[in-house]
Amino acid sequence: MAQVEALTQAADALRQAGDQDAAKERIKARNAFISDKSGHWARLKPWLLALSHGKCWFSESKDIYSHYHVEHFRPKSEAKDLDGSTQDGYWWLAFDYSNYRICGSVGNSKKGGWFPLREGSVRSCYAHQCEESESRYFLDPTDPVDVELIAFNEEGNAIVSPEVSDDWNAQRADVSIQRLKLNEHEALTEARRAKWQAVLREVDGYHRAKERCASGPNPTAQERLRNHAREIRKMASADAPLSSIVRWCLSFLDDRQLLRLAS
């Protein structure tokens, strides 16, 4: 970290002296030094995967979204705004595990250095570190409030949650969906569609078995009812792939009993 800080300070001094080219070379050297130490965060991949039950933190898939990367939520080299302009990255967070997220390589490559902030937002820097005060567009998969801003539909698409009532959070959800290409990876949307249909089949079987049980003792129907309930609960569990799609499907069906079953 001392070498990273020294290179950044040298770049700042050169920039103030008017030598922009030399300053850029120092920043390149700093970024190269950080990249050469990628083994630091790679060693944490098993631990990060354990936290997410082996799923990508952004797509919630286990293998559809390609190989897992340890992604820096706040980019380490440069931070790109919506208009394409760039700022220096959050280099001081390069080795901070709290800035790491597990992400499939599709989303990681699309996100890249993008980290847009709302117009007028403060921007954290090494001299004044205030990440918590930034008004960021990207949703953080470790923030339970952010997670609730995205929903899914029967077509397998990620959408802005119908429960979002303010324009700013709707924009944040939309930018995150677009920049992470959550709807443009065909295998992922197809898997979501298939999962939605699988839930509908289990729900239909559950209600059919329930109707048969209502007319009198029926051990076969009772066993089928238990099996469908068990499968719905299994698909909605935290360690199951695409479990959020399962819960949103049940939510759109507006079946309180099944929602309680899945919770």
C-alpha positions as CSV (number, residue, x, y, z in Angstrom):
1,M,0.0,0.0,0.0
2,A,2.9,2.4,0.7
3,Q,4.2,2.0,-2.9
4,V,0.7,2.6,-4.3
5,E,0.4,5.8,-2.2
6,A,3.9,7.0,-3.2
7,L,3.2,6.6,-6.9
8,T,-0.2,8.5,-6.5
9,Q,1.5,11.3,-4.6
10,A,4.2,11.5,-7.2
11,A,1.6,11.7,-10.0
12,D,-0.2,14.5,-8.1
13,A,3.1,16.5,-7.7
14,L,3.9,16.1,-11.4
15,R,0.4,17.2,-12.4
16,Q,0.6,20.3,-10.2
17,A,4.0,21.0,-11.8
18,G,2.3,20.9,-15.2
19,D,3.9,17.6,-16.4
20,Q,0.7,15.8,-17.4
21,D,2.5,13.1,-19.4
22,A,4.8,12.1,-16.6
23,A,1.8,12.1,-14.1
24,K,0.0,9.7,-16.4
25,E,3.0,7.4,-16.4
26,R,3.0,7.3,-12.6
27,I,-0.7,6.4,-12.6
28,K,-0.1,3.7,-15.1
29,A,2.7,2.3,-13.0
30,R,0.5,2.4,-9.9
31,N,-2.4,0.6,-11.7
32,A,0.1,-2.0,-13.1
33,F,1.4,-2.6,-9.6
34,I,-2.1,-3.2,-8.2
35,S,-3.0,-5.5,-11.1
36,D,0.2,-7.5,-10.5
37,K,-1.1,-8.2,-7.0
38,S,-4.4,-9.8,-8.1
39,G,-3.5,-12.9,-6.3
40,H,-4.4,-11.0,-3.1
41,W,-8.1,-10.9,-3.8
42,A,-8.1,-14.2,-5.8
43,R,-7.3,-16.0,-2.6
44,L,-10.5,-14.7,-1.1
45,K,-12.7,-16.2,-3.8
46,P,-13.7,-19.4,-1.9
47,W,-14.7,-17.3,1.1
48,L,-16.7,-14.9,-1.0
49,L,-18.4,-17.7,-2.8
50,A,-19.3,-19.3,0.6
51,L,-21.1,-16.0,1.5
52,S,-23.3,-16.2,-1.6
53,H,-23.9,-20.0,-1.6
54,G,-21.8,-20.3,-4.7
55,K,-23.7,-17.8,-6.7
56,C,-22.8,-14.6,-8.6
57,W,-23.7,-11.7,-6.4
58,F,-25.2,-9.7,-9.3
59,S,-27.0,-12.3,-11.5
60,E,-27.7,-14.9,-8.8
61,S,-26.7,-17.7,-11.1
62,K,-24.2,-20.4,-10.4
63,D,-22.6,-21.0,-13.8
64,I,-24.8,-19.4,-16.6
65,Y,-23.1,-16.0,-16.2
66,S,-19.6,-17.6,-17.0
67,H,-16.6,-17.9,-14.7
68,Y,-16.5,-16.2,-11.4
69,H,-14.3,-13.1,-10.8
70,V,-13.6,-11.2,-7.7
71,E,-14.9,-7.9,-8.8
72,H,-14.0,-4.5,-7.2
73,F,-17.3,-2.8,-6.6
74,R,-15.6,0.6,-6.7
75,P,-13.2,0.3,-9.5
76,K,-9.5,0.4,-8.6
77,S,-8.0,2.1,-11.7
78,E,-10.5,4.5,-13.0
79,A,-14.1,5.5,-12.4
80,K,-16.2,6.2,-15.5
81,D,-19.3,8.4,-15.4
82,L,-22.5,8.1,-17.5
83,D,-21.2,10.7,-20.0
84,G,-18.0,8.7,-20.5
85,S,-15.7,11.0,-18.6
86,T,-13.3,9.3,-16.2
87,Q,-12.0,10.1,-12.8
88,D,-9.2,8.4,-10.9
89,G,-10.2,5.1,-9.4
90,Y,-10.6,4.0,-5.8
91,W,-7.1,2.7,-5.7
92,W,-6.9,2.8,-1.9
93,L,-9.7,0.2,-1.8
94,A,-7.8,-2.2,-4.1
95,F,-6.8,-4.5,-1.2
96,D,-9.9,-3.9,1.0
97,Y,-12.0,-7.0,1.1
98,S,-15.1,-5.0,1.8
99,N,-14.9,-3.7,-1.7
100,Y,-14.9,-7.2,-3.3
101,R,-17.9,-8.8,-4.9
102,I,-18.2,-12.2,-6.6
103,C,-19.4,-11.6,-10.2
104,G,-19.6,-13.7,-13.4
105,S,-17.2,-12.7,-16.0
106,V,-20.0,-11.4,-18.3
107,G,-21.1,-8.8,-15.8
108,N,-17.5,-8.0,-14.7
109,S,-16.4,-7.3,-18.2
110,K,-19.4,-5.2,-18.9
111,K,-19.1,-3.2,-15.7
112,G,-15.4,-2.6,-16.1
113,G,-14.5,0.8,-14.8
114,W,-18.0,2.2,-14.8
115,F,-19.0,3.7,-11.5
116,P,-21.3,6.7,-12.2
117,L,-22.4,9.1,-9.5
118,R,-25.5,11.3,-9.3
119,E,-24.9,14.8,-10.6
120,G,-23.8,17.0,-7.6
121,S,-22.7,14.0,-5.5
122,V,-19.6,14.2,-3.4
123,R,-16.9,11.9,-4.7
124,S,-14.7,10.0,-2.3
125,C,-10.9,10.5,-2.6
126,Y,-7.9,9.3,-0.7
127,A,-7.5,12.5,1.2
128,H,-11.3,12.6,2.1
129,Q,-12.6,9.1,2.1
130,C,-16.4,9.3,2.2
131,E,-17.7,6.4,0.2
132,E,-20.8,6.2,2.4
133,S,-21.8,9.7,1.3
134,E,-21.6,9.1,-2.4
135,S,-24.9,9.0,-4.4
136,R,-24.0,6.1,-6.6
137,Y,-26.0,4.7,-9.5
138,F,-24.9,1.0,-9.2
139,L,-26.9,-1.1,-6.9
140,D,-24.8,-3.0,-4.3
141,P,-25.7,-6.7,-4.0
142,T,-24.6,-6.6,-0.4
143,D,-27.1,-3.9,0.5
144,P,-30.5,-5.5,1.2
145,V,-32.3,-2.2,0.4
146,D,-30.6,-2.0,-3.1
147,V,-31.5,-5.7,-3.8
148,E,-35.2,-4.9,-3.4
149,L,-35.1,-2.3,-6.2
150,I,-34.9,-5.0,-8.9
151,A,-37.7,-7.5,-9.8
152,F,-38.1,-10.1,-12.6
153,N,-40.9,-11.0,-15.0
154,E,-42.1,-14.1,-16.8
155,E,-40.0,-13.3,-19.8
156,G,-36.9,-13.8,-17.7
157,N,-36.0,-10.1,-17.7
158,A,-34.7,-8.1,-14.8
159,I,-36.9,-5.0,-14.3
160,V,-37.3,-2.1,-12.0
161,S,-39.3,-3.3,-9.0
162,P,-43.0,-2.2,-9.2
163,E,-42.5,-1.3,-5.5
164,V,-40.0,1.5,-6.4
165,S,-41.8,4.8,-5.9
166,D,-39.1,7.4,-6.5
167,D,-37.4,8.4,-9.8
168,W,-33.8,8.3,-8.4
169,N,-34.0,4.7,-7.3
170,A,-35.8,3.7,-10.5
171,Q,-32.9,5.3,-12.4
172,R,-30.4,3.4,-10.3
173,A,-32.1,0.1,-11.0
174,D,-32.3,0.8,-14.7
175,V,-28.7,1.9,-15.0
176,S,-27.5,-1.2,-13.1
177,I,-29.6,-3.5,-15.3
178,Q,-28.3,-1.9,-18.5
179,R,-24.6,-1.5,-17.6
180,L,-24.3,-5.0,-16.1
181,K,-26.2,-6.4,-19.2
182,L,-28.5,-8.4,-16.9
183,N,-30.9,-8.9,-19.8
184,E,-28.6,-9.3,-22.7
185,H,-27.0,-12.6,-21.9
186,E,-29.3,-15.0,-23.6
187,A,-28.4,-18.1,-21.4
188,L,-29.3,-16.1,-18.3
189,T,-32.7,-14.8,-19.5
190,E,-33.6,-18.3,-20.8
191,A,-32.7,-19.8,-17.4
192,R,-34.9,-17.3,-15.7
193,R,-37.8,-18.0,-18.0
194,A,-37.4,-21.7,-17.4
195,K,-37.2,-21.2,-13.6
196,W,-40.4,-19.1,-13.8
197,Q,-42.2,-21.9,-15.7
198,A,-40.9,-24.5,-13.3
199,V,-42.4,-22.5,-10.4
200,L,-45.8,-22.3,-12.1
201,R,-45.8,-26.1,-12.6
202,E,-45.1,-26.7,-9.0
203,V,-47.7,-24.2,-7.9
204,D,-50.3,-25.8,-10.2
205,G,-49.5,-29.2,-8.8
206,Y,-49.7,-27.8,-5.3
207,H,-53.2,-26.4,-5.8
208,R,-54.5,-29.5,-7.6
209,A,-53.3,-31.7,-4.7
210,K,-54.8,-29.2,-2.2
211,E,-58.2,-29.4,-3.9
212,R,-58.1,-33.2,-3.7
213,C,-57.2,-33.1,0.0
214,A,-60.2,-30.8,0.7
215,S,-62.7,-33.4,-0.4
216,G,-61.7,-35.9,2.3
217,P,-58.8,-38.0,3.4
218,N,-56.5,-38.7,0.5
219,P,-53.0,-40.0,1.4
220,T,-51.7,-39.9,-2.2
221,A,-52.8,-36.3,-2.6
222,Q,-51.4,-35.3,0.8
223,E,-48.0,-36.8,-0.2
224,R,-48.1,-34.9,-3.5
225,L,-49.0,-31.7,-1.6
226,R,-46.0,-32.1,0.6
227,N,-43.7,-32.9,-2.3
228,H,-44.8,-29.7,-4.2
229,A,-44.5,-27.6,-1.1
230,R,-41.0,-29.0,-0.4
231,E,-39.9,-28.3,-4.0
232,I,-41.2,-24.7,-3.9
233,R,-39.4,-24.1,-0.6
234,K,-36.2,-25.6,-2.1
235,M,-36.3,-23.4,-5.2
236,A,-36.8,-20.3,-3.1
237,S,-34.0,-21.1,-0.6
238,A,-31.0,-18.8,-0.4
239,D,-28.6,-21.4,-1.7
240,A,-30.7,-22.2,-4.9
241,P,-29.8,-20.5,-8.1
242,L,-32.1,-17.7,-9.3
243,S,-34.1,-17.9,-6.0
244,S,-35.1,-14.3,-6.4
245,I,-37.0,-15.1,-9.6
246,V,-38.9,-17.8,-7.7
247,R,-39.9,-15.3,-5.0
248,W,-41.0,-12.7,-7.5
249,C,-43.0,-15.3,-9.4
250,L,-44.9,-16.2,-6.2
251,S,-45.3,-12.5,-5.5
252,F,-46.9,-11.8,-8.8
253,L,-49.3,-14.8,-8.2
254,D,-50.3,-13.0,-5.0
255,D,-50.6,-16.2,-3.1
256,R,-49.8,-15.4,0.6
257,Q,-49.7,-19.0,1.6
258,L,-47.1,-19.9,-0.9
259,L,-45.1,-16.7,-0.1
260,R,-45.1,-17.8,3.5
261,L,-44.0,-21.2,2.4
262,A,-41.1,-19.8,0.5
263,S,-39.9,-17.3,3.1
